């Protein structure tokens, strides 16, 4: 995976940029840096990269706006780095263009693992390696057409591999999978995501559940796998659990 993989690091903090560069080089990847979204756009005209690691808070054009602009132009992998902030920015990110996100402060191993996961999904030259990984790792969950590997943080639609889950959708699935067949309240979901409970964010959880249902349920209006328990929250049923619609 490491051969000739080039990663653009868009970070205005020199110390943080240096830290990430050290991590990237330790993994055998080639770091390319830019202190702003505008500088990153210029670098992308000169460099071909396999992944862009972008800080959410940048001078000038924001990291999120840059990611959205980049996504409209290319399918390059994007990992957003966010600081501890509002729940919507930090966790849910319902409209983000990124493939994944990492919250500062982060563990180097966590960031490296997120980058590797995105590279497996997005780098065309790594597809054969990704298929080999699928043969070696059994999915942790089976949800209809979806095979979910919680250890490798992969979600594969068996009938349409091009369909993917966003980082927020997968995070929700992970939380529900911790206690299958048991209801998980909105407040518990928010607490696990590091968010603060308020009415606006509660509604965002509902929207996120709806989006996940639309992707994994055969009939989102009559969900089999992610069901609502009135007054208690949401409960996940896997195929192995023998749940009924």
Buried (B, 14 or more C-beta within 10 A) or exposed (E): BEEEBBBBBBBBEEEBBBBBBEBBEEBEBBBBBBBBBBBBBEBBEEEEBBBBBBBBBBEEBBBBEBBBBBBEEEEBBBBBBBEEEEBBBBBBBEEBBBBBBBBBEBEEEEBBBBBBBBBBBBBEEBEEEBEEBBEEEEBBBBBBBBBBBBEBBBBBBEEEEEBBBBBBBBBBBBBBBEEBEEBBBBEBBBEBBEBEBEEEBBEBBEEBBEBBBEBBBEEBEEBBBBBBEEEEBBBBBBEEEEBEE
